[in-house]
Amino acid sequence: MQTTQKINELLSKNYNSNISILGTHQASIYTSILDTDNGTIFIASNYHLFSFKDQDRNYWLTVIKPFNENGKEYHPKLDDLYTSNNGIKYRFTTREIIVAMAIEYFEKHTKS
């Protein structure tokens, strides 16, 4: 199944009340699904940037263009790990892996 189909399926499920969905993947530039109990979130933006943050504040992002922090330019590559000054860890990976993580997490919160 293609990534877009997987995202649409993920966003179309009936979830418990702690799960909030913002936007639709086909009609919105920015779509997210959030667990309001612990802050776990999946974001799909512009079909290019995908991210997943778990309750421990670990982030997984698709590989993006270079970014600046503290006057230094970073050029992330696939599987790189970056830790910001505030201790948040960012792992750069593929959108397929991020979507799979979101599916695995949010499937646990579907209504029976």
DAFENDA-V237782 format. One record per residue. N is the residue number from 1. PSI is psi in whole degrees, 0 to 359 (999 if undefined). OMEGA is omega as a letter, one per 20 degrees, with the letter a starting at -180 (NA if undefined). D_FIRST is the distance of its C-alpha to the first C-alpha in Angstrom with 1 decimal. Layout:
N|PSI|OMEGA|D_FIRST, N|PSI|OMEGA|D_FIRST
This chain:
1|137|a|0.0, 2|157|a|3.8, 3|317|a|6.6, 4|318|r|8.4, 5|319|r|6.4, 6|319|r|6.6, 7|315|r|10.1, 8|320|r|11.0, 9|316|r|10.4, 10|317|a|12.3, 11|346|a|15.0, 12|358|a|15.5, 13|161|r|16.5, 14|112|a|20.2, 15|162|r|21.6, 16|166|a|25.0, 17|343|r|27.6, 18|356|a|27.3, 19|126|r|23.9, 20|138|r|24.2, 21|130|r|21.6, 22|118|r|22.9, 23|171|r|21.5, 24|140|a|18.3, 25|326|a|15.7, 26|327|a|16.1, 27|346|a|19.9, 28|149|r|21.0, 29|327|a|21.4, 30|123|r|21.5, 31|139|r|19.5, 32|157|r|20.1, 33|126|a|20.0, 34|136|r|23.1, 35|107|a|24.8, 36|347|r|28.3, 37|324|a|29.9, 38|2|r|29.2, 39|3|r|27.7, 40|132|a|24.2, 41|143|r|22.1, 42|134|a|18.8, 43|134|r|19.2, 44|122|a|17.2, 45|126|r|19.8, 46|21|a|20.0, 47|9|a|16.4, 48|317|a|18.2, 49|121|r|19.5, 50|141|r|17.5, 51|156|r|19.5, 52|129|r|19.9, 53|130|r|23.4, 54|178|a|24.4, 55|345|r|27.6, 56|12|r|29.5, 57|29|r|29.0, 58|136|a|26.8, 59|143|r|24.5, 60|130|a|21.5, 61|152|r|21.0, 62|155|a|19.2, 63|128|a|21.9, 64|179|r|24.2, 65|165|r|27.4, 66|150|r|30.5, 67|159|r|32.1, 68|140|r|35.6, 69|130|a|37.0, 70|40|r|40.7, 71|8|a|41.6, 72|139|r|39.4, 73|131|r|36.4, 74|139|r|33.3, 75|87|a|30.8, 76|146|r|27.8, 77|165|r|25.7, 78|131|a|22.6, 79|6|r|23.5, 80|149|r|26.8, 81|129|r|28.3, 82|130|r|30.6, 83|122|a|32.9, 84|171|a|34.6, 85|332|a|38.2, 86|10|r|37.5, 87|359|r|35.6, 88|133|a|32.0, 89|131|r|29.7, 90|126|r|26.9, 91|129|a|24.4, 92|126|a|22.6, 93|191|a|19.1, 94|160|r|15.7, 95|328|r|13.6, 96|318|r|10.7, 97|318|r|13.4, 98|316|r|14.8, 99|319|r|11.7, 100|320|r|11.5, 101|317|r|15.2, 102|316|r|15.2, 103|312|a|12.9, 104|316|a|15.2, 105|306|a|18.3, 106|339|r|17.8, 107|330|r|16.6, 108|346|a|20.2, 109|15|r|21.6, 110|148|r|20.2, 111|141|a|22.9, 112|999|NA|23.4
